[in-house]
Amino acid sequence: MNKLHLIAAGTMTALMVAAGGCADQQQQRLDEQRQQRMLPPGAQVVAEGQPPLSYLVPDEGARVQVWDLTTGSLVHSAELPASAQGSVLVLDAKSQKLLIRSLNNNDQAVLLDGLSPTDQYRITLLPGGNATDTSPTTGPIDPR
């Protein structure tokens, strides 16, 4: 009987591990699908992870989007002003800002309430040709 109990216990353990593995795989697939929905067609991921995040803005016009991957929400979406070209875009949770650090010290900022230093964020750029993107926006990037 002891041998039978050991075999049954081993089988149950293997089944529980397999079921847990399936649940983990299903959750991973759901997470990947959610993250794909947070990547609009034509968008380029330029930075991802915990803040601070930074990116050198290209020389052509673009729409910037900031996604909170932890909550699955769009935090900010706006056209970058022409003055942002060649500047450094910085997402800073400590100051609760999305900053555009320019070479001529004409910095610009957007206050973003609720940024968490422990959440994972993604910054995407949509080329200037996608300026008609209809994603929700929290407002333009303006000087502060």
SVG drawing of the C-alpha trace seen along z (x, -y; Angstrom):
<svg xmlns="http://www.w3.org/2000/svg" viewBox="-9 -78 32 80">
<polyline fill="none" stroke="black" stroke-width="0.4" points="0.0,0.0 2.8,-2.4 4.2,-2.0 0.7,-2.6 0.3,-5.8 3.7,-7.0 2.8,-6.5 -0.6,-8.2 1.0,-11.1 3.7,-11.5 1.0,-11.4 -1.1,-14.0 2.0,-16.2 2.8,-15.9 -0.7,-16.8 -0.8,-19.8 2.5,-21.1 1.3,-20.6 -2.0,-22.4 0.0,-25.3 2.2,-25.4 -0.8,-25.6 -2.2,-28.5 1.1,-30.3 1.3,-29.9 -2.2,-31.1 -1.5,-34.2 1.7,-34.8 -0.3,-34.7 -2.9,-37.1 -0.1,-39.5 1.5,-39.3 -1.9,-40.0 -2.5,-43.0 1.0,-44.4 0.4,-44.0 -2.8,-46.1 -0.6,-48.7 1.6,-48.9 -0.3,-50.8 0.4,-49.9 3.6,-51.6 4.7,-52.4 8.3,-52.0 9.2,-51.0 12.0,-53.4 12.2,-52.7 10.8,-50.2 11.2,-49.4 11.1,-51.2 11.7,-55.0 13.7,-57.0 13.5,-56.2 15.1,-58.3 15.3,-58.5 16.9,-60.8 14.1,-62.3 14.6,-61.9 14.8,-64.8 11.4,-64.1 8.0,-64.8 6.4,-62.1 3.7,-61.3 4.9,-60.1 2.9,-57.7 3.7,-56.6 2.1,-53.3 2.0,-51.9 2.5,-48.2 1.7,-47.3 -1.8,-48.7 -2.3,-48.4 -3.2,-52.0 -2.2,-54.9 -0.6,-57.6 0.1,-60.2 -0.2,-60.7 0.8,-63.9 2.5,-65.2 6.1,-66.2 6.7,-69.9 9.2,-70.8 11.4,-72.2 11.8,-68.7 13.8,-67.4 17.3,-66.3 16.3,-66.6 16.3,-63.9 12.9,-62.7 12.9,-61.7 10.1,-59.9 10.8,-60.7 8.5,-59.1 10.2,-61.0 9.2,-64.4 6.0,-63.0 7.0,-64.5 7.7,-63.7 10.6,-66.1 12.0,-67.2 15.6,-68.2 16.9,-70.4 20.4,-71.2 19.6,-75.0 18.3,-74.7 14.7,-75.4 13.3,-72.4 9.6,-71.5 7.6,-69.3 4.2,-67.6 3.1,-66.8 1.9,-63.2 0.2,-62.5 0.3,-58.9 3.6,-57.7 4.9,-54.9 8.6,-54.2 7.9,-50.5 5.6,-50.2 6.9,-49.1 6.5,-51.7 6.8,-51.8 7.5,-54.8 6.5,-54.5 6.9,-56.8 4.6,-57.0 6.2,-58.6 4.9,-62.0 2.8,-60.3 0.6,-58.8 -0.3,-62.2 -4.0,-61.4 -3.8,-58.7 -7.0,-58.7 -5.6,-57.3 -6.7,-59.1 -4.5,-62.0 -3.8,-63.7 -2.9,-67.0 -0.1,-68.6 3.5,-68.9 3.9,-72.5 6.6,-74.6 6.8,-74.7"/>
</svg>
